[in-house]
Amino acid sequence: MYHLTEGSYCCENTVYTGYGIANEQITIEDVTCDRSAMEKLVILCNRTSLSSLHLMDVVQDFLGAAGDA
């Protein structure tokens, strides 16, 4: 089961909160600053029983779609 991760990160002397996604096998941190969007991705991954093997591709597609908005 996937869950939301949260952490504090620093970029160019600015501290921000970043959100990611993880399960028992893989963790991808600091994907986005948009908690709501990441929560929706976590729900979708759980609803579809996404294999950990495909998580990186899904996150890359998520980031590509965010850039298109």
N, C-alpha and C positions, 0 to 999 in steps of 0.2 A: 504494500500500500504506500502510495506517495504522500508526502507531507511538505508543507511550506517550511522553508528555512529563513532565518532573519539574522542579519549581522550588521555591524558598523564598519564602514570602510572609509578610507581617506584618499582623496585625489586632489592634488594641487592645493594642499592645506585646507581642504574643505571636507568635513566629516558628513557622511550621509548614511542612510539606512538602505541596504540592498536586500532583495528577496530572491530566493532560489527554490530548488525542488530537490527532494531526496527520497530514497527508499533504503532498504536494508543493504543494497548492493552498490548504489551510486549516489553521489551528491554533486550537484552543480550549484555553486553559490554565486551570489551577486549577478543575477541575470537581469534584474530590473529594479527600479525604484517604485514601481507601480504595484502595490500590494494586491489590489483588487484584480488586476490582470493575472498576476501569478496565482492567486487563489483559484481563478477560473481555469487556468491551465492544469493545476493540480487536480481539480474536480474532473476535468476531461480525461486526464491520464488514468485516473482511478476508474471512471465510468467505462472506459474502453479496455481496461486491464492491460495497459501498454507494457510491453516487454522492456526491461532495462536496456536491452540491446539497441532500442530505437529512441531512447530518451534524448540523446545528443542531437539527433536529426530533428526531433520535435522542437527542442529548444531553439535550434538554429532557424527553423521555419517560423517560430514564434517571434524571434527577433527580427526576421525579415519582414514579417507582416506588420510589426510595430513601426518599422521604418517606412512602410507604405502608407500609414495612416495620416 
